[in-house]
Amino acid sequence: MKKTTPSIGVNIANLVEYAKANLGLDKYDAIYAHNALIALFSLQKPESPSKPIPALQTGILEPIIRYAIDNKLTTEDDSLAFETKIMGLVTPSPSNVISEFDSIAATQGTEAACKYLNDLGWNSNYLRHVDIRKNLVWKVDLPDGAIIVSINLAKPEKDNKQVAAQRVAPQDKYPKCPICLENLGLSGKRDTLRLIPFYLNDEPWFLQFSPYVYFDNHCIAVADDHRPMKVDRNTFVRLLDFVEMFPHYFMGSNSDLPIVGGSILSHEHYQGGSKVLPMFERNNKTYYYSQNHPAVGISILDWYNSVIKLTSLNRRELENQAEEILNAWKTYSDESVHILAKTTEQHNTITVIATYDKSNGYSLYLILRNNRTDKEHPYGIFHPTEDMHNIKKEGIGLIEAMGLYILPGRLDRECKLIVDILTGKTPLNFQELTKEDHPLFKHLGMVMQLSNDNGLELTEDEAKQAVKDYINHKCVDILRCTAAFKHDEQGVKAFDKFMSSMNLKQQ
């Protein structure tokens, strides 16, 4: 018997039933949403849903979108925006989501409430399985610390000039930036965005999950006010406020300067989530003691960049110690290791990450950063050198500083072309590779090294592994570049000299 294709009315009914079962859409809002969809598709009345309800993406949304394209309700290019719009109609309202979150937090705790919000994000397609699953992710264990590498196919690559320009761009558009509160319900873009308001340091902020999902429960805390990133004592207070409320998460602030900051410097926000990033696995290597703050444990972390870890059960003492280190670093220079705190502008700042648990108390990880450039290093003295830009050119933000690399999606296609060369499938022609319009032009050095080390008769698996190993080691080199104090003898002594300048005594 020939299988019949459900009508658009049945598919819409399936969407509403899916929302009732998976999004918590109640009886009255379901009727309201169903009528809105009937009007959108110019139907006369509702139909009954299928039994059982098919899968959301392939069984419900794709047929609806195909119908909408065929009937000129949208286009192929605008189909994702149209999908987002109809999902917004069946997702519970922002106020209902906030009420449900607060109810769960009050009765079951904030971890359960966050799970509710995260599940809602996945089930509403705000967090898109269909896109996130395309990302290539692997973890590699290395002697000096594991790293996680992700080739991200869900987000476009930005360079540091774009990030710096956004920081000073006129703020007259609406919304002013992609994370402003006014994005809530933005048609075709943020219809399914749901967020939770709360207070940090007695200021209104809100919590949402990142649609790019770089790691488990990747969330963002955003200031209600559109104001530039700034790292000061208030940063420590807000981060510690957050992890007190949500101890199952870490929360961190990117630094507040271009090159060493995040991708949105124009709006103060923090990033956090599950404590799964490789930096958290590392032990301390050197311990210090402060007579002014004896309740605070101070150490240098055994990690690729320059990290001072502070731990205490006494939150106020921890904040005081962190502020002293930040203020000292902002004015600290040591030309022997190329650190100048300030020239015509400020260069020294920090990336800071907070955690909390009842056993060990509060922790702050202070990653020392410097964004100075010179003629030899136009992209940054403590930034990946130009020979690494084929792998990563963007600024190294807090997620990568903690060992999770977000590499540009272009690498997927480019690495496949390199594999073809290493297996002999594509002849190696260096003359062609030197042409700027060649897709492997930026990888000329990589191709030369891999072909020289491995030859051109590898199996497919051997070639893929050789490319992956190259990327792994370059990622480590990139992270080492960001270290204010290198891990050689001179750098170790210079780091201790900085610590001693604050009257911190090595134990």
TITIGU-422048 format. One record per residue (C-alpha): residue number from 1; x, y, z; residue in one letter. Coordinates in nm, 4 decimals. Layout:
NUM  X  Y  Z  A
...
END
This chain:
1  0.0000  0.0000  0.0000  M
2  0.1406  0.3373  -0.0979  K
3  0.2321  0.5588  0.1955  K
4  0.0544  0.8952  0.1877  T
5  0.2349  1.2193  0.2662  T
6  0.0802  1.4142  0.5561  P
7  -0.0870  1.7395  0.4583  S
8  0.0448  2.0744  0.5764  I
9  -0.2424  2.0847  0.8267  G
10  -0.1355  1.7516  0.9760  V
11  0.2299  1.8622  0.9915  N
12  0.1291  2.1794  1.1741  I
13  -0.0812  1.9745  1.4162  A
14  0.2215  1.7485  1.4694  N
15  0.4337  2.0532  1.5526  L
16  0.1830  2.1703  1.8136  V
17  0.1622  1.8219  1.9679  E
18  0.5425  1.8031  1.9742  Y
19  0.5529  2.1371  2.1578  A
20  0.3012  2.0188  2.4157  K
21  0.5029  1.7022  2.4804  A
22  0.8572  1.8446  2.4657  N
23  0.8419  2.2193  2.5263  L
24  0.5820  2.2385  2.8014  G
25  0.3346  2.4320  2.5866  L
26  0.0109  2.4316  2.7875  D
27  -0.3428  2.3713  2.6595  K
28  -0.4376  2.7360  2.6074  Y
29  -0.1088  2.8468  2.4538  D
30  -0.1249  2.5421  2.2257  A
31  -0.4641  2.6548  2.0894  I
32  -0.3294  3.0091  2.0474  Y
33  -0.0149  2.8851  1.8640  A
34  -0.2152  2.6477  1.6442  H
35  -0.4417  2.9315  1.5301  N
36  -0.1414  3.1526  1.4604  A
37  0.0087  2.8793  1.2401  L
38  -0.3236  2.8256  1.0600  I
39  -0.3320  3.1979  0.9779  A
40  0.0329  3.2004  0.8689  L
41  -0.0292  2.9176  0.6220  F
42  -0.3714  3.0498  0.5111  S
43  -0.5575  2.7365  0.6192  L
44  -0.9253  2.7187  0.7130  Q
45  -0.9203  2.4975  1.0225  K
46  -0.6949  2.2690  1.2255  P
47  -0.6378  1.9039  1.1429  E
48  -0.5586  1.6143  1.3740  S
49  -0.1978  1.5083  1.4375  P
50  -0.0340  1.1846  1.3279  S
51  0.0111  0.8867  1.5589  K
52  0.2858  0.8573  1.6590  P
53  0.4295  1.2068  1.6259  I
54  0.7305  1.1971  1.3876  P
55  1.0801  1.3295  1.4596  A
56  1.0976  1.7084  1.4828  L
57  1.3571  1.7916  1.2186  Q
58  1.2992  1.5311  0.9486  T
59  0.9372  1.4416  1.0112  G
60  0.7852  1.7801  1.0985  I
61  0.9997  2.0820  1.0184  L
62  1.1478  1.9761  0.6863  E
63  0.8057  1.8999  0.5301  P
64  0.6672  2.2290  0.6638  I
65  0.9612  2.4269  0.5262  I
66  0.9387  2.2512  0.1893  R
67  0.5686  2.3389  0.1700  Y
68  0.6469  2.7022  0.2638  A
69  0.9095  2.7296  -0.0100  I
70  0.6866  2.5677  -0.2712  D
71  0.4039  2.8057  -0.1817  N
72  0.6204  3.1197  -0.1802  K
73  0.5917  3.1754  0.1965  L
74  0.9702  3.1806  0.2184  T
75  1.2759  3.1076  0.0047  T
76  1.5595  2.8572  0.0238  E
77  1.7895  3.1341  0.1493  D
78  1.5448  3.2429  0.4213  D
79  1.4275  2.8964  0.5204  S
80  1.6211  2.8862  0.8491  L
81  1.4715  3.2196  0.9562  A
82  1.1253  3.0909  0.8687  F
83  1.1850  2.7708  1.0661  E
84  1.2984  2.9778  1.3650  T
85  0.9852  3.1917  1.3360  K
86  0.7422  2.8992  1.3454  I
87  0.9330  2.7338  1.6318  M
88  0.9019  3.0610  1.8213  G
89  0.5231  3.0365  1.7925  L
90  0.5165  2.7009  1.9750  V
91  0.7866  2.7735  2.2342  T
92  0.6514  2.8863  2.5750  P
93  0.6672  3.2617  2.6273  S
94  0.9692  3.4188  2.8004  P
95  0.7666  3.4928  3.1150  S
96  0.6378  3.1341  3.1333  N
97  0.9914  2.9987  3.0979  V
98  1.1202  3.2303  3.3706  I
99  0.8365  3.1245  3.6013  S
100  0.9038  2.7552  3.5392  E
101  1.2799  2.8000  3.5890  F
102  1.2253  2.9801  3.9194  D
103  0.9804  2.7145  4.0366  S
104  1.2239  2.4318  3.9609  I
105  1.5134  2.6218  4.1218  A
106  1.3076  2.6733  4.4399  A
107  1.1979  2.3104  4.4699  T
108  1.4785  2.1092  4.3057  Q
109  1.7779  2.3425  4.2943  G
110  1.9520  2.5506  4.0303  T
111  2.1173  2.2545  3.8591  E
112  1.7778  2.1046  3.7787  A
113  1.6515  2.4466  3.6676  A
114  1.9469  2.4879  3.4315  C
115  1.8802  2.1412  3.2893  K
116  1.5223  2.2508  3.2182  Y
117  1.6425  2.5608  3.0298  L
118  1.9092  2.3678  2.8414  N
119  1.6659  2.0919  2.7415  D
120  1.4205  2.3583  2.6244  L
121  1.6945  2.5060  2.4070  G
122  1.7635  2.1720  2.2379  W
123  1.3961  2.0767  2.2022  N
124  1.3010  2.4148  2.0526  S
125  1.5906  2.4004  1.8037  N
126  1.7425  2.7151  1.9543  Y
127  2.0366  2.4823  2.0150  L
128  2.0468  2.3033  1.6822  R
129  2.1494  1.9368  1.6848  H
130  2.1526  1.9409  1.3045  V
131  2.4308  2.2047  1.3025  D
132  2.6270  2.1156  1.6173  I
133  2.6651  1.7532  1.5071  R
134  2.8555  1.8738  1.2002  K
135  3.1401  2.0038  1.4185  N
136  3.4527  1.7884  1.4319  L
137  3.5754  1.7428  1.7895  V
138  3.8557  1.5363  1.9392  W
139  4.0595  1.5281  2.2595  K
140  4.4285  1.4548  2.2687  V
141  4.6307  1.3688  2.5798  D
142  4.9720  1.5345  2.5833  L
143  5.2530  1.5320  2.8432  P
144  5.1947  1.8942  2.9490  D
145  4.8163  1.8753  2.9495  G
146  4.5303  1.7500  2.7346  A
147  4.3666  1.9755  2.4788  I
148  4.0335  1.9512  2.2956  I
149  4.0219  2.0537  1.9302  V
150  3.7028  2.1535  1.7505  S
151  3.6688  2.2445  1.3847  I
152  3.3584  2.4577  1.4097  N
153  3.1223  2.4489  1.1134  L
154  2.8455  2.6472  1.2844  A
155  3.0123  2.9873  1.3221  K
156  3.2000  3.2130  1.0763  P
157  3.5634  3.3050  1.1347  E
158  3.6454  3.6556  1.2615  K
159  3.9806  3.8269  1.2652  D
160  4.1119  4.0622  1.5328  N
161  4.0556  4.3737  1.3194  K
162  3.6827  4.2955  1.3001  Q
163  3.6637  4.2438  1.6768  V
164  3.8469  4.5707  1.7496  A
165  3.6257  4.7610  1.5043  A
166  3.3101  4.6298  1.6719  Q
167  3.4365  4.7600  2.0054  R
168  3.4335  5.1222  1.8854  V
169  3.1551  5.1030  1.6251  A
170  2.8592  5.3446  1.6572  P
171  2.5894  5.1964  1.8792  Q
172  2.2845  5.3244  1.6907  D
173  2.1560  4.9994  1.5405  K
174  1.8885  4.7774  1.6950  Y
175  1.9756  4.5641  1.8768  P
176  2.3152  4.7149  1.9444  K
177  2.4879  4.3745  1.9389  C
178  2.4017  4.0028  1.9091  P
179  2.3785  3.9467  2.2863  I
180  2.1718  4.2501  2.3911  C
181  1.8513  4.1839  2.5836  L
182  1.6556  4.3327  2.2927  E
183  1.7407  4.0245  2.0845  N
184  1.4680  3.8409  2.2773  L
185  1.2046  3.7430  2.0202  G
186  1.3838  3.9078  1.7276  L
187  1.1894  3.7738  1.4307  S
188  1.3645  3.5084  1.2248  G
189  1.6741  3.5201  1.4443  K
190  1.5977  3.4862  1.8127  R
191  1.2320  3.3766  1.8180  D
192  1.3238  3.0759  2.0333  T
193  1.5709  3.2532  2.2632  L
194  1.4695  3.2161  2.6272  R
195  1.6664  3.3687  2.9114  L
196  1.6635  3.3970  3.2887  I
197  1.7056  3.7321  3.4704  P
198  1.9054  3.7504  3.7919  F
199  2.1359  3.9862  3.9792  Y
200  2.5145  3.9950  3.9962  L
201  2.6687  4.2439  4.2345  N
202  2.3207  4.4016  4.2745  D
203  2.2968  4.4687  3.8979  E
204  2.0478  4.3162  3.6519  P
205  2.1968  4.0432  3.4327  W
206  2.0503  3.7478  3.2478  F
207  2.1491  3.3916  3.1686  L
208  2.1114  3.2204  2.8334  Q
209  2.2702  2.9265  2.6572  F
210  2.5064  2.9799  2.3660  S
211  2.3648  2.8637  2.0314  P
212  2.7165  2.7579  1.9265  Y
213  2.7512  2.5031  2.2111  V
214  3.1288  2.4828  2.2237  Y
215  3.1120  2.2471  2.5249  F
216  2.8597  2.0925  2.7641  D
217  2.6073  2.3442  2.8974  N
218  2.7884  2.6363  2.7350  H
219  2.6083  2.9370  2.8805  C
220  2.6453  3.3151  2.8768  I
221  2.5776  3.5669  3.1521  A
222  2.5011  3.9064  2.9993  V
223  2.4673  4.2524  3.1553  A
224  2.1311  4.4188  3.0922  D
225  2.3183  4.7388  3.0042  D
226  2.5076  4.7546  2.6765  H
227  2.8490  4.8604  2.8063  R
228  3.2075  4.7628  2.7152  P
229  3.3920  4.4722  2.8737  M
230  3.5887  4.5750  3.1807  K
231  3.7951  4.3656  3.4193  V
232  3.8162  4.5021  3.7740  D
233  3.7130  4.4066  4.1269  R
234  3.3474  4.4075  4.0215  N
235  3.4324  4.1265  3.7795  T
236  3.5490  3.9044  4.0650  F
237  3.2382  3.9878  4.2687  V
238  3.0011  3.9086  3.9823  R
239  3.1722  3.5835  3.8879  L
240  3.1697  3.4634  4.2474  L
241  2.8055  3.5672  4.2823  D
242  2.7301  3.3523  3.9800  F
243  2.9086  3.0362  4.0943  V
244  2.7458  3.0674  4.4364  E
245  2.4062  3.0503  4.2633  M
246  2.5156  2.7890  4.0091  F
247  2.7963  2.5856  4.1725  P
248  2.7655  2.3132  3.9082  H
249  2.9043  2.5594  3.6501  Y
250  3.2211  2.7616  3.6098  F
251  3.1940  3.1206  3.4896  M
252  3.4661  3.3326  3.3368  G
253  3.5326  3.6733  3.1882  S
254  3.7314  3.7314  2.8742  N
255  3.9851  4.0092  2.9063  S
256  3.8797  4.3575  2.8080  D
257  4.1307  4.4338  2.5314  L
258  4.1477  4.3438  2.1600  P
259  4.3650  4.0491  2.0503  I
260  4.3495  3.8889  2.3964  V
261  3.9761  3.9433  2.4496  G
262  3.6622  3.7698  2.3241  G
263  3.4704  3.8275  2.0024  S
264  3.2264  4.0833  2.1515  I
265  3.4106  4.3494  2.3513  L
266  3.1330  4.6069  2.3224  S
267  2.8942  4.4369  2.5677  H
268  2.9969  4.3074  2.9100  E
269  2.9297  3.9351  2.9342  H
270  3.0772  3.6190  3.0775  Y
271  3.0937  3.2601  2.9540  Q
272  3.0643  2.9396  3.1506  G
273  2.9197  2.5920  3.1718  G
274  3.0154  2.2449  3.2873  S
275  3.3648  2.2096  3.4353  K
276  3.4934  2.0023  3.1453  V
277  3.7694  2.2205  2.9993  L
278  4.1237  2.0793  3.0137  P
279  4.2726  2.3528  3.2345  M
280  4.0622  2.2277  3.5266  F
281  4.2498  1.8940  3.5102  E
282  4.5879  2.0491  3.5839  R
283  4.7668  2.0556  3.9186  N
284  4.9572  2.3394  4.0818  N
285  5.3321  2.3513  4.0258  K
286  5.4501  2.6368  4.2496  T
287  5.2952  2.7628  4.5741  Y
288  5.3079  3.1113  4.7264  Y
289  5.2024  3.2678  5.0534  Y
290  5.0721  3.6149  5.1375  S
291  5.1066  3.7595  5.4862  Q
292  4.8255  4.0030  5.4047  N
293  4.5851  3.7265  5.2992  H
294  4.6863  3.4066  5.4785  P
295  4.3442  3.2485  5.4170  A
296  4.4065  3.2427  5.0417  V
297  4.5924  2.9612  4.8685  G
298  4.8104  3.1023  4.5894  I
299  4.9773  2.8958  4.3211  S
300  5.0990  2.8924  3.9635  I
301  4.9104  2.6344  3.7614  L
302  5.0979  2.3719  3.5615  D
303  4.9479  2.4882  3.2319  W
304  5.0604  2.6157  2.8939  Y
305  4.9939  2.9848  2.9564  N
306  5.0511  3.1975  3.2691  S
307  4.7832  3.1179  3.5275  V
308  4.7698  3.2212  3.8935  I
309  4.5187  3.0151  4.0889  K
310  4.3635  3.1522  4.4089  L
311  4.1572  2.9345  4.6432  T
312  3.9853  3.0191  4.9710  S
313  3.6846  2.9523  5.1895  L
314  3.6908  3.3247  5.2700  N
315  3.5347  3.5010  4.9748  R
316  3.6195  3.8560  5.0794  R
317  3.9876  3.7694  5.1268  E
318  3.9894  3.6014  4.7879  L
319  3.8457  3.9116  4.6224  E
320  4.1031  4.1315  4.7962  N
321  4.3941  3.9124  4.6866  Q
322  4.2662  3.8944  4.3288  A
323  4.2289  4.2707  4.3130  E
324  4.5854  4.3224  4.4387  E
325  4.7228  4.0901  4.1704  I
326  4.5149  4.2541  3.8967  L
327  4.6240  4.6041  3.9962  N
328  4.9872  4.4950  4.0168  A
329  4.9742  4.3273  3.6758  W
330  4.8120  4.6293  3.5093  K
331  5.1193  4.8376  3.5906  T
332  5.3914  4.5701  3.5721  Y
333  5.6615  4.5798  3.3069  S
334  5.9612  4.3550  3.2440  D
335  6.1344  4.4369  2.9168  E
336  6.3591  4.1291  2.9490  S
337  6.0532  3.9182  2.8585  V
338  5.8881  4.1822  2.6345  H
339  5.6182  4.2813  2.8844  I
340  5.5242  4.6481  2.8813  L
341  5.2128  4.7319  3.0813  A
342  5.1403  5.0441  2.8822  K
343  5.2706  5.2457  2.5873  T
344  5.0219  5.4822  2.4270  T
345  4.7490  5.2481  2.5546  E
346  4.6966  4.9802  2.8182  Q
347  4.8392  4.6351  2.7351  H
348  4.8278  4.4261  3.0526  N
349  4.4992  4.2703  3.1599  T
350  4.3689  3.9298  3.2676  I
351  4.1231  3.6597  3.1736  T
352  3.9532  3.5345  3.4914  V
353  3.7559  3.2179  3.5674  I
354  3.5632  3.1329  3.8865  A
355  3.4459  2.8045  4.0387  T
356  3.2893  2.7050  4.3705  Y
357  3.2265  2.3880  4.5646  D
358  3.1479  2.3323  4.9300  K
359  3.4596  2.1239  4.9982  S
360  3.7265  2.3497  4.8486  N
361  3.5447  2.6821  4.8584  G
362  3.5962  2.9522  4.5964  Y
363  3.8609  2.9498  4.3239  S
364  3.9726  3.2186  4.0811  L
365  4.2029  3.1459  3.7884  Y
366  4.3821  3.4632  3.6744  L
367  4.5330  3.4214  3.3268  I
368  4.7851  3.6982  3.2639  L
369  4.7413  3.8608  2.9212  R
370  4.9243  4.1273  2.7193  N
371  4.8095  4.2570  2.3786  N
372  5.1106  4.4651  2.2751  R
373  5.2255  4.4568  1.9131  T
374  5.5502  4.5632  1.7463  D
375  5.7011  4.5594  1.3962  K
376  5.8089  4.1964  1.4266  E
377  5.4729  4.0904  1.5728  H
378  5.2007  4.3073  1.4127  P
379  4.9284  4.0682  1.5301  Y
380  5.0523  4.0591  1.8879  G
381  5.3711  3.9665  2.0716  I
382  5.1704  3.7161  2.2787  F
383  4.9506  3.6034  1.9907  H
384  5.0051  3.3149  1.7472  P
385  5.2753  3.4043  1.4979  T
386  5.1836  3.4400  1.1312  E
387  5.3074  3.0909  1.0442  D
388  5.0235  2.9574  1.2671  M
389  4.7458  3.1721  1.1192  H
390  4.6538  2.8982  0.8727  N
391  4.5258  2.7115  1.1803  I
392  4.4094  3.0011  1.3989  K
393  4.4195  3.3750  1.3416  K
394  4.1407  3.4943  1.5727  E
395  4.2049  3.6161  1.9250  G
396  4.2588  3.3488  2.1894  I
397  3.9682  3.3951  2.4285  G
398  3.9002  3.2289  2.7609  L
399  3.7679  2.9018  2.6153  I
400  4.0849  2.8412  2.4141  E
401  4.3028  2.9750  2.6950  A
402  4.1539  2.6888  2.8976  M
403  4.2450  2.4299  2.6337  G
404  3.9413  2.3996  2.4032  L
405  4.0216  2.5178  2.0506  Y
406  3.7511  2.6601  1.8263  I
407  3.9109  2.6340  1.4830  L
408  3.7483  2.7799  1.1690  P
409  3.5189  2.5594  0.9636  G
410  3.7259  2.6197  0.6484  R
411  3.9837  2.3741  0.7908  L
412  3.7534  2.0796  0.7260  D
413  3.7641  2.1278  0.3497  R
414  4.1287  2.2377  0.3455  E
415  4.2475  1.9379  0.5482  C
416  4.0699  1.7010  0.3085  K
417  4.2655  1.8600  0.0217  L
418  4.5915  1.8076  0.2136  I
419  4.4993  1.4427  0.2791  V
420  4.4489  1.3990  -0.0969  D
421  4.8056  1.5241  -0.1529  I
422  4.9582  1.3009  0.1165  L
423  4.7868  0.9930  -0.0291  T
424  4.8933  1.0752  -0.3850  G
425  4.5362  1.1259  -0.4965  K
426  4.6226  1.4848  -0.5929  T
427  4.9729  1.5529  -0.7336  P
428  5.1839  1.7878  -0.5215  L
429  5.2464  2.1048  -0.7223  N
430  5.4233  2.3711  -0.5167  F
431  5.3975  2.6237  -0.7999  Q
432  5.0190  2.5999  -0.7840  E
433  5.0182  2.6232  -0.4025  L
434  5.2070  2.9546  -0.4128  T
435  4.9168  3.1232  -0.5963  K
436  4.7142  3.3369  -0.3555  E
437  4.3821  3.2158  -0.4946  D
438  4.4667  2.8501  -0.4274  H
439  4.2641  2.7070  -0.1358  P
440  4.5850  2.5712  0.0202  L
441  4.7933  2.8852  -0.0276  F
442  4.7850  2.9642  0.3447  K
443  4.8876  2.6030  0.4201  H
444  5.2001  2.5991  0.2033  L
445  5.4320  2.5544  0.5020  G
446  5.2096  2.2827  0.6479  M
447  5.2037  2.0888  0.3198  V
448  5.5818  2.1174  0.2843  M
449  5.6436  1.9882  0.6362  Q
450  5.3908  1.7039  0.6180  L
451  5.5080  1.5870  0.2748  S
452  5.8728  1.6040  0.3829  N
453  5.8094  1.4132  0.7089  D
454  5.5672  1.1540  0.5742  N
455  5.6057  1.1262  0.1984  G
456  5.3204  1.1138  -0.0499  L
457  5.2131  0.7496  -0.0345  E
458  5.0213  0.7383  0.2936  L
459  4.6993  0.5484  0.3388  T
460  4.3848  0.7546  0.3939  E
461  4.3920  0.6867  0.7700  D
462  4.7646  0.7613  0.7984  E
463  4.7222  1.0911  0.6146  A
464  4.4273  1.1957  0.8298  K
465  4.6241  1.1166  1.1452  Q
466  4.9294  1.3082  1.0209  A
467  4.7135  1.6162  0.9558  V
468  4.5445  1.5816  1.2942  K
469  4.8809  1.5468  1.4729  D
470  5.0064  1.8596  1.2995  Y
471  4.6986  2.0547  1.4135  I
472  4.7321  1.9213  1.7689  N
473  5.0912  2.0369  1.8038  H
474  5.0194  2.3725  1.6435  K
475  4.7377  2.4276  1.8929  C
476  4.9829  2.3690  2.1775  V
477  5.2281  2.6117  2.0149  D
478  4.9477  2.8668  1.9832  I
479  4.8656  2.8387  2.3531  L
480  5.2317  2.8689  2.4489  R
481  5.2497  3.1886  2.2414  C
482  4.9864  3.3464  2.4668  T
483  5.1891  3.2849  2.7842  A
484  5.3092  3.6136  2.9317  A
485  5.5894  3.4187  3.0985  F
486  5.7295  3.1375  2.8862  K
487  5.8140  2.7971  3.0296  H
488  6.1882  2.8291  2.9768  D
489  6.4329  2.9183  3.2532  E
490  6.4110  3.2914  3.1819  Q
491  6.0326  3.2861  3.1847  G
492  6.0089  3.0888  3.5095  V
493  6.2415  3.3339  3.6830  K
494  6.0510  3.6311  3.5405  A
495  5.7198  3.4883  3.6658  F
496  5.8630  3.4444  4.0138  D
497  5.9994  3.7995  3.9972  K
498  5.6473  3.9286  3.9301  F
499  5.5069  3.7274  4.2191  M
500  5.7819  3.8562  4.4475  S
501  5.7038  4.2142  4.3448  S
502  5.3730  4.1710  4.5310  M
503  5.5492  4.0352  4.8432  N
504  5.4269  3.6858  4.7705  L
505  5.6711  3.4327  4.9105  K
506  5.7373  3.1007  4.7403  Q
507  5.6702  2.8046  4.9701  Q
END
